[in-house]
Amino acid sequence: MIRSVAITKDYRVLHDVPLNQLADPNIQWYWVDFHNPNEEEAKHLKDPFGFHPLAIEDCFYLLQRPKMDHYEDVHFFVMHAINAKTLAAEEVDMFLGSNYIVTFHLHESREIEDAWSRVSEQEALRKEGHIYAAYLVLDNLVDQYFPSVYQIEDQLDDIENNLNSEATEVLMSHIFEIRAQLLKLRRTIVPMRDLLYRVINTERIDHLRGHLVFFTDIHDHLLKLSEMIESNRDMTADMRDSYISLNSNRMNNIMKTLTVITTIFMPLTFIAGIYGMNFAHMPELEWKWGYFLILLIMFGIGFGMFLWFRKKGWFK
C-alpha cells in the first residue's frame, strides 16, 4: 500500500496525491509511506523517486543494523521498532530528501501512524517542515522502547521481592528469560543510540541545525535507555551470582553433613568388619560379654566423634 500527504505553501493538507504530481510548485513538502508494498508498488522507489539501488535493496534485506547512508541529495535511514509482545526488532526505513520524506516498512507501525495523524491534523507541525516530520517518526520509535524496559524493571522488582514465594529454581528461570529479553532490547537500543549520535553530528543534512535540539532530545532518551538496560543486566547478573553462591553454600552444607556421617561410621564399620571375618581363633567371639562390650565401644566412639565435630562447629 502506498499513501501520501502533501503540504501546500499555505499549509493545507492534500491526501493521496498521485506520485507524479508531487513535484507541483504549490507543494512545499510531502510525505509518502510504503506499507508492505507489492512488486508493482515497490518499483516506485526507483521511478519516480530514483533512489539508489543499494538503498532500495536494503529496504527488502531484513533485518539490518540501524544506520544512516548518504546518497547525493538523499539520506537513507534504517531504524528499528520493537514488537511489544516479542521484543523482536522490526525494521523501519526512511528516505530524507530536500523537501520530502519517504517511509518504508513491511509491518504495521503505530509510530508512523501516530506521526502521520499528527502532521495531518496539526498545522503547527506542518509548518515545521519535513525535517520535523522525520523527527516525529524517530521520536515515536524511541518512545515505544520505554514501556518494554519499564515492564522488565517491574518483573525484576517482583523477583527481588518474591511476593509469591516461588522456588529459587523458578526465579532463576525467570531471570535468565529476562536476560534474554534485555539482550534483544540492547541489540536495538545501542545501535539506535549510535545512529542518533551520527545524526546530531552530521553536516550533510540541510536545515537540520534548526531542529537539532529535537534530535538531541531523542539521543538523550536513548542514553537513558542504554543506562537502564545495563543497570538491569547488572541486577540480573547479581541475582544470578547470588543464586550460584547460595546453591554452592547449600551443596557445601550437604557435603559436610554427609562427610560427618561417613566419618563417624568409618571406625564403626572397621570394627564390625573385623568381627565379621569369622576366623576360628578369635578369643573375643567366645567371651560372654564380648558382644555388649563391642557395642559399648562403638557407641562411645560414635558419640565421642559427634561431640568433637560439634566442638569444631561443623553443626552450626
N, C-alpha and C positions, 0 to 999 in steps of 0.2 A: 504494500500500500504506500502511495506517495501522497502527501498533503503539503500545502504551502500556505504561508501567511505573509502578506506584503504590507509594508508600512509606507504610506504616501508621504509627500513632503509636508502636507498639513496634518500628518499623524493619524490619518484614517486607516482602518484595517480592511484589507481585502483578503478574503479567504479563497483557497483553492484556485489561485491564479495559474493558468497554464504555464509550463516551464518556458516556453518560447516567448512569453510576454513579460517575463520578469525583468527584461532589460529596458522596460518603459522608462523614459526620463522622469516621469512623475513619481516613480517608486524610489524612495530614499534608501531603504534596505529591506531585505526579505529573509525568510527562514523556510527551508524545505526539509521535511522529515521523511526519511525512508524507513518504513517499518516492515521488516521481513519481506523485502521486495521479491517478486518473481523474476525470472530471467529477463523478460522484456523490460520490466521496470528498472532492473539493475543497469541496463545499458545506458540509462540517462546519466549515470555517473561519468561516463565517457563523453556523451553528447546529449545535452549541450554544455555540461559543466567543464568537460575536458580535464578532469582530474588525472594526476599521474597514475600510470598503470600499477606502480608498486603500492600506492595508497589504496587503490581500488582492490588490489589483491589482498592487502592487509584487512580490509573490511570483511572478507569472507574466510580468512585464515584464522580460525579461533583456536586457542584463546591466547592472546598476546599480552606481554607486559605493558603497562601504561607507559606511553611515550609521547613525544612531540617531534614531528618532522616538518621541515620547511621545503616547499616546492615553489620556487619563484615567488608569486604573489599569493599563494595559498598555503595555509598552515594546517597540518593534519594532526589530530589528537586521538590517541587511543586511551580510553578511560574505562574504569570498571565500576559497575553497580554491584550490590550484594543482594543475593536472594535471601530474604528474611527467614525462610524456613530451613534451607540447607546451608546457608552461609557461603554458597558457591559464588564465584565471581561471574558476572555477566557483562560481556563487552559492549560498550557504547562508543561509537566513533563520531568524530566531528571535524568538518572542514570549515575553516575560518578564512573568509576572503575579505576583499576590500570593503564590500557593503552587504555581506550576506553570511549566514551560517547554514551548513547542511549537516544534519544529524543522521546517523545510520545505526540501526540496532535490529537484531533478529528476535529479541524477546520483548515482551511488554515492559514498558518503562514508565513507572509512576512519576519518576523525577522529571522526565521530559514532558510528560502530560501536564504536570503542575506548572512548569516553566512556560509551556505553550499557552496555558489558560491565563496565566498572569500577564503575559505580553499582550494577549488578545483583549483582555478586559481593562487593563490599566494604562491610561495614556501617559502617565508619568514615566512608566517603564519603557514605553515605546520611544519616548524622546531620548532615552539614554543610548539608543542605537544597538547595533548587532553585537558589539563587544560585551555590553551588559547582558544581552540575551545568552551569550556564551557563558558568562559568569553565573547566571541563574542555573544553567544546566549543571555546571560543576558544583555549585553550592548545594543544590538539591541532592546530587550524588553523594557528597561527603556527609551531609546532614543525616542521610539514611544509614550511615555507619554507626552512629551513636546508639540507637536502640539495641542493636545486636551486642555492642560492647557492654552496655548497661545491663542487659539480660544476663550476660556471663558473670558480671560482677555480683549480681543478685544470687546466682547459683553458687558462687564461691562463698558468699556470706551464709547461705543455708548450710553448706557443707561444714563451714567453720563452726557454726552454732550447733549443728546436728540436732535440731529440734525433734526430729522423728526417731532419734536413737537408732539410726541404721548401723549395720555392722561395718567394721573398718574396711573389709574387702569390698563392700558395696560402695562406700565412699571413695575408695581408691579408683574403682572403675569409673565413677563419675568424674574424678579429677583427670584421668587420662583422656576421657572424652572431651573435657573442657580444653585440655592442652591441644588436642587435635583441632578443635574449633578456633582456638586462638591462633594456631598456625595458619589456618585458612584466612583469617582476617588479616594477619600480618603480611601475607603474600599479596594482599590487595592494598592495604593502607600504606605500607612503606614505599612501594613504587609510586603510588599516587602522591605521596609527600614529595618524592624526588621530582615528579612531573611538575608540581606547583612551584617548586624551587626554581626549576628552569624557566617556567612561565614568567615569574616575577623578576627574573634577572635577564630576560632576553631583551634585545634591542631591535629585533626584526619584525615585531608585530606593531603595525601602525595604530595610533590612537590608544594604545594600551596604557600609556602613562596616566591618562586621565581617570582610569579605572583601577589603577594599581592597588589602591587601598583595599578594594573589594577582594582581589585575588590574594593579597597578603593575609586577609582575614581567613580565607579558606586554608591557606598554608598553616596559620596558627592553629586552626581546628585539627588539621592532620598531625601537627606536632603533639597536640594534646592526646589525640587518639593513639599515636605511637607510644607515648609515655604510659597510657593506660594499659595498652597491650603488654608492654614489657613488665609493668608492675604486676599485672595478673599472672603473667608467665612466671615471674619470680615467686609469687604467692603459691602457685601450684607446685613449683619446684620445692619450696619449703615444706608444703604439706606432704609431698612425695617422700622427701628425705626424712621427715618426722615419722612417717609410716614405716619406712625401712628401718629406722633406728628402733622404733617400738617393736617391730616384728623381730628384729635381731635380739633385742633385750629379752623378749618373751622366749625365744628359742634358747638363749643362754640360760635362762632360769629353768627351762625344761631339761636341758642337758645337765645342768648342775644337780637337779633333783635325781635324775637317772644315775648320774655318777655316784652320788651319795649312797643310793640304794645298792648299786652294784658293788661299791667298795665295802659296804657293811657285810654283804653276803659272800664276798670272796673268801675270808678266813673260815666262815661257817661252811661253805662248800668244800673247802680244803679238808676240814676236819671230817665232814660227812664222807668225803671221798676216801679218806684213809681207812675209816672203819667200814667202808663198804666193799673192801677188796676180798674179805672172807678167806684170808690165809689161815692155816690150821694153827699156827703158833702165834696167837695174838692174846697175851695174858689178860688184857682188859675185857675181852669178849666173855670170859668165864667168871669175871668178878660180879658179885651180886648187885653192887651199887654203881657199876660202871656206866650203865645207860643214863641214870639220873645225873651222875657227875658230869658226863659229856654235855648233856642238855644244859646244865647249870653253867658250864664253861662257855658254851656257845651263846647263851643268853647274856652272860657277863661281857663277853667280847662285843656283841652287837650293841648292848646298851652303853658300854664304855665308848665305843666309836661314835654313837649318836651324841653323847654328851660332849665329846671332843669337837665334832663338827659344829655343834650348836655354839660352843665357846668361840670357835673361829668365825662365827657369824654367817655360816652358809645357809641358815634357815631364815634370815631376815629378808 
